[in-house]
């Protein structure tokens, strides 16, 4: 695989650089890429994709390269990675980059700098990169600055943006920075409204998350899970401890066990626990396995960790209902017309629910995520299941067109 990991990647055909995403261990990151490819193939002849992502180790990158099944996609890292055994050196380099921004800007995105000149456009992908959810988004604004100064077209693609209001000085900086972006394809009305308060309108268009149009794929071992049409799907994550228990992971695990046990007692439906992120330090599967073992019921099963994003979407598409924390798990539910409850902690969930349901009645916020409130929401969804499915068909079907139309608009923007 050494030839795959080079500083310069040359690809024939119309080249799009998809930069800034995480690894496919986060199936939401994979769903964004798969959906984007679906969209651009409708509007460009034989497009090729150079996917420049953030990886925690060389091993993670090499695994993604080995497992890629689409020949039009090539994967490189944002920066040259040291072997996994050199985690300390990787950490030291990261600290140096934080302290010395010019050093960081020199070495970040080296793997795509020679390809930028030949690319039709650089799409900054990753649904919540331009927020404060994971700290100051320097990695992404660095890429923007490089493309702008070289005269290229930088597109923020299908993303949430902001809010940055809790750091007023940074919000002022971002208000000016975002005006220099070629086009911001915003995935929620809430993002557009926020950008308008910053005086950013000229370069903003409404779209939806590209993962909406990722096609579900039936896994070869689907029959092992039986008929899922009466099953309640639950996606609870270790990340929720940050919002629901002030970072106390043991306390949050106990609450998650209470939630699943209560749902199992309250409803005569089997429960399927659905992991959607498998990254070290934020592994849904390991967390949900602890929950499953603690609940100890045969009616509670857990999906394995080997399914791709499209296969997880297939499982979700078969459910009676879904209650989920991971944004792209909820998108898999919405786009399959499955009534979906969101465990909400950011603009992503609130914006999606507002755009789709017209309200936030099926959002549960961190201070309200408890066994009784979750059961209450599930009961309401079961009672209104048919009506909610009909509403989703009505509201979401036009969103597919909106996603694909963004490809046509991109074609016009870059003049091909």
Secondary structure, 3 states (H helix, E strand, C coil): CHHHCCCCCCCCCEEEEEEEECCCCEHHHHHHHHHHHHHHHHHCCCEEEEEEECCCCHHHHHHHHHHCCCCCEEEEECCCCCCHHHHHHHHHHHHHHHHCHHHHHHHCCHHHHCCHHHEEEEEECCCCCECCCCCCCHHHHHHHHHHHHCCCCEEEEEECECCCCCCHHHHHHHHHHHHHCCEEEECCHHHHHHHHHCCCCCCEEECCCHHHHCCCCCCCCHHHHCCCCCCEEEECCHHHHHHHCCCCHHHHHHHHHHHHHHHHHHCCCCEEECCCEEECCEEHHHHHHHHHHHHCCCCEEECCCCCCHHHHHHHHHCCCEEEECCHHHHHHHHCCCCCEEEEECCHHHHHHHHHHHCCCCCEEEHHHCCHHHHHHHHHHHHHCHHHHHHHHHHHHHHHHHHHHHHHHHHHHHHCC
